[in-house]
Amino acid sequence: MIKKQHSIITGGSSGIGKATAKLLASLGNNITIISRDINKLEAAKQEIKSVCISPEQKVLALAADVSDRLSIESAIFTAIEQISPPDILITSAGIAHPDYFQNLSIDVFEQTMAVNYFGTLYCIKAVLPVMEKRKKGHIVMLSSGAGLMGIYGYSAYSSSKFAIRGLAESLRGELKLLGINLSLVYPPDTDTPQLEQENKTKPPETKAITATAKTWTAEAVGQEIIKGIKRNSFMITPGSEMSILAKIHSLAFPLINQYFDQTVAKVRKNL
Ligand SMILES: NC(=O)c1ccc[n+]([C@@H]2O[C@H](COP(=O)([O-])OP(=O)(O)OC[C@H]3O[C@@H](n4cnc5c(N)ncnc54)[C@H](OP(=O)(O)O)[C@@H]3O)[C@@H](O)[C@H]2O)c1
């Protein structure tokens, strides 16, 4: 089903985006990856090319900032022109700056919302007319466990991932009527440059709260994303923790908060 399709993947030069791009390329997809750093883009393009199964497959790497509407629109229009309208759009570009709320400037909140939320919205708006015209397409949005429940130390990031979830849940029914499928991914902690970066500023309380969760590989999350696309799942929840959480988070939230507060108190005793 995925063979010979065109997938556009923002954040495709690293982590979950790159792993998913490679898996799609290994299934015969034409691939466009979009992010900012040209060196990372070029290196990822070579990696993606190396797993293609046919010399006819196209791999395009375009530099653009998803938080700049004109920049990302222009990249998407170039991809459409040079390859074809996209069958799949995956919005994986994202940033995370965990820290105590008092340490997070308003700039961080604005930047996180600009990249994670508006960077997702701009891409969807840019592909919608061609998907609508063709009455087909699949949009895959990346949220997070922090988009299901607010987590200590993640005030900027959680808000942006909740916003993505709100957008996805509202859009699902509207897009369905246009023949366009939508999936929302809640990846667990995944071993990527983003997680490495997060660990530098994560408060100790946040580290303790997230310590029990297993860290996934980007490839394993990518495989779950492909499975979710093939099954046309609205919610893609890699692993049992995310699957359970996605179903019962509201009911379980008082208990989860109790656990969070106890963990925070334990850590603070030793600070
Ligand atoms: N890793 C985890 O534990 C985890 C857990 C839950 C959810 N997620 C979500 O999964 C997605 C992928 O995360 P990851 O861990 O794979 O991160 P990553 O390895 O750091 O990759 C992020 C990608 O986004 C690109 N990017 C960042 N800002 C951008 C911008 N303004 N414009 C265009 N591209 C931009 C980066 O390239 P440039 O910097 O060169 O632009 C890079 O290609 C994110 O949305 C993240 O929030 C990750």
The ligand as a MOL file (V3000), in Angstrom:
LIG
                    3D

  0  0  0     0  0            999 V3000
M  V30 BEGIN CTAB
M  V30 COUNTS 48 52 0 0 0
M  V30 BEGIN ATOM
M  V30 1 N 12.5280 11.7950 21.6430 0
M  V30 2 C 11.5180 11.6660 22.4660 0
M  V30 3 O 11.6740 11.1240 23.5850 0
M  V30 4 C 10.1360 12.1370 22.0700 0
M  V30 5 C 9.0560 11.7490 22.8730 0
M  V30 6 C 7.7750 12.2020 22.5310 0
M  V30 7 C 7.5730 12.9840 21.4190 0
M  V30 8 N 8.6510 13.3520 20.6380 0 CHG=1
M  V30 9 C 8.3810 14.1970 19.4790 0
M  V30 10 O 8.7820 13.5260 18.3040 0
M  V30 11 C 9.2210 14.4730 17.3210 0
M  V30 12 C 10.6150 14.1180 16.8490 0
M  V30 13 O 11.4980 14.2260 17.9480 0
M  V30 14 P 12.9560 13.5940 17.9520 0
M  V30 15 O 13.2010 13.1100 19.3170 0
M  V30 16 O 13.1110 12.6970 16.7840 0 CHG=-1
M  V30 17 O 13.8240 14.9540 17.7790 0
M  V30 18 P 15.2180 15.2470 17.0630 0
M  V30 19 O 16.0160 14.0160 16.8840 0
M  V30 20 O 15.7990 16.3890 17.8280 0
M  V30 21 O 14.7350 15.7650 15.6410 0
M  V30 22 C 14.0240 16.9510 15.5160 0
M  V30 23 C 13.9760 17.3070 14.0580 0
M  V30 24 O 13.2110 18.5020 13.9240 0
M  V30 25 C 13.9620 19.4570 13.1720 0
M  V30 26 N 13.5700 20.7860 13.5860 0
M  V30 27 C 13.6430 21.3590 14.8130 0
M  V30 28 N 13.1950 22.6170 14.7790 0
M  V30 29 C 12.8220 22.8560 13.4910 0
M  V30 30 C 12.3030 23.9970 12.8100 0
M  V30 31 N 12.0640 25.1520 13.4340 0
M  V30 32 N 12.0440 23.8860 11.4790 0
M  V30 33 C 12.2850 22.7280 10.8210 0
M  V30 34 N 12.7720 21.6280 11.4060 0
M  V30 35 C 13.0510 21.7010 12.7300 0
M  V30 36 C 15.4310 19.1170 13.4870 0
M  V30 37 O 16.3510 19.5820 12.5030 0
M  V30 38 P 17.0120 21.0500 12.5410 0
M  V30 39 O 17.3280 21.3300 13.9810 0
M  V30 40 O 18.1960 20.9640 11.6560 0
M  V30 41 O 15.9620 21.9680 12.0080 0
M  V30 42 C 15.3450 17.6030 13.4570 0
M  V30 43 O 15.3710 17.1340 12.1310 0
M  V30 44 C 9.1520 15.8480 18.0060 0
M  V30 45 O 7.9580 16.4810 17.6580 0
M  V30 46 C 9.1640 15.4850 19.4790 0
M  V30 47 O 8.5830 16.4830 20.2810 0
M  V30 48 C 9.9170 12.9330 20.9400 0
M  V30 END ATOM
M  V30 BEGIN BOND
M  V30 1 1 1 2
M  V30 2 2 2 3
M  V30 3 1 2 4
M  V30 4 1 4 5
M  V30 5 2 4 48
M  V30 6 2 5 6
M  V30 7 1 6 7
M  V30 8 2 7 8
M  V30 9 1 8 9
M  V30 10 1 8 48
M  V30 11 1 9 10
M  V30 12 1 9 46
M  V30 13 1 10 11
M  V30 14 1 11 12
M  V30 15 1 11 44
M  V30 16 1 12 13
M  V30 17 1 13 14
M  V30 18 2 14 15
M  V30 19 1 14 16
M  V30 20 1 14 17
M  V30 21 1 17 18
M  V30 22 2 18 19
M  V30 23 1 18 20
M  V30 24 1 18 21
M  V30 25 1 21 22
M  V30 26 1 22 23
M  V30 27 1 23 24
M  V30 28 1 23 42
M  V30 29 1 24 25
M  V30 30 1 25 26
M  V30 31 1 25 36
M  V30 32 1 26 27
M  V30 33 1 26 35
M  V30 34 2 27 28
M  V30 35 1 28 29
M  V30 36 1 29 30
M  V30 37 2 29 35
M  V30 38 1 30 31
M  V30 39 2 30 32
M  V30 40 1 32 33
M  V30 41 2 33 34
M  V30 42 1 34 35
M  V30 43 1 36 37
M  V30 44 1 36 42
M  V30 45 1 37 38
M  V30 46 2 38 39
M  V30 47 1 38 40
M  V30 48 1 38 41
M  V30 49 1 42 43
M  V30 50 1 44 45
M  V30 51 1 44 46
M  V30 52 1 46 47
M  V30 END BOND
M  V30 END CTAB
M  END
